[in-house]
Amino acid sequence: MVNITNEMLTQFQLSETEFRREMALWLFANRKISFGAARRLAELDTWQFQELLDDRNIPLHYDVDEYLTDLKNLHILPA
């Protein structure tokens, strides 16, 4: 477990919430954690975290396999 002290937060000029969000963004952008894990670390819901990613121009990780799965799922949805 990492312990971030109040002195460190003061030195970084970040609140605890801002620090958690910055860590979540960095870890997600560098493919260290999933979208779900990142949004939980940032303490945001799905839409709020997507908006934060958009504000920072950080793309969602969406690869060919995920696209093919989505395409397959579209075909099995009732019309």
C-alpha positions in Angstrom: 0.0 0.0 0.0 1.2 3.5 -0.9 0.8 6.2 1.7 0.5 9.7 0.3 0.9 12.2 3.1 -0.7 15.6 3.4 2.7 17.2 3.0 3.2 15.4 -0.3 -0.2 16.6 -1.5 0.6 20.1 -0.5 3.9 19.9 -2.4 2.1 18.5 -5.5 -0.5 21.2 -5.1 -3.3 18.6 -5.4 -6.2 17.6 -3.2 -6.5 13.9 -2.4 -9.4 13.7 -5.0 -7.2 15.4 -7.7 -4.3 13.0 -6.9 -6.5 9.9 -7.3 -7.9 11.2 -10.6 -4.5 12.0 -11.9 -3.2 8.6 -11.0 -6.3 6.9 -12.5 -5.8 8.9 -15.8 -2.1 8.0 -16.0 -2.6 4.4 -15.2 -5.4 4.0 -17.7 -3.6 6.0 -20.5 -0.6 3.8 -20.0 -2.7 0.6 -20.1 -1.8 -0.4 -16.6 -5.4 -0.7 -15.4 -8.8 -1.2 -17.0 -11.5 1.5 -17.5 -13.5 0.1 -14.6 -10.6 0.1 -12.2 -9.5 3.6 -13.3 -13.0 5.0 -12.8 -13.3 3.4 -9.4 -9.8 4.8 -8.4 -11.0 8.2 -9.6 -14.2 7.8 -7.7 -16.3 8.7 -10.7 -19.2 7.0 -12.5 -18.8 5.7 -16.0 -20.0 8.9 -17.8 -18.0 11.2 -15.5 -14.8 9.2 -16.2 -15.4 9.2 -19.9 -15.9 12.9 -19.8 -12.6 13.3 -17.9 -10.8 11.2 -20.5 -12.3 13.3 -23.3 -11.3 16.5 -21.5 -7.7 15.2 -21.4 -7.8 13.8 -25.0 -7.1 10.3 -23.7 -8.7 7.7 -26.0 -10.6 4.7 -24.8 -8.8 1.4 -25.4 -11.0 -0.2 -28.0 -9.3 -2.9 -30.1 -10.3 -5.1 -33.0 -11.4 -8.0 -30.7 -13.7 -5.7 -28.8 -15.1 -4.3 -32.0 -15.8 -7.8 -33.3 -17.5 -8.8 -30.0 -19.7 -5.7 -30.3 -20.5 -6.5 -33.9 -21.5 -10.0 -32.9 -23.6 -8.7 -30.0 -25.4 -6.3 -32.4 -26.5 -9.3 -34.5 -28.1 -11.1 -31.6 -30.1 -8.2 -30.3 -33.8 -8.4 -31.0 -35.0 -6.0 -33.7 
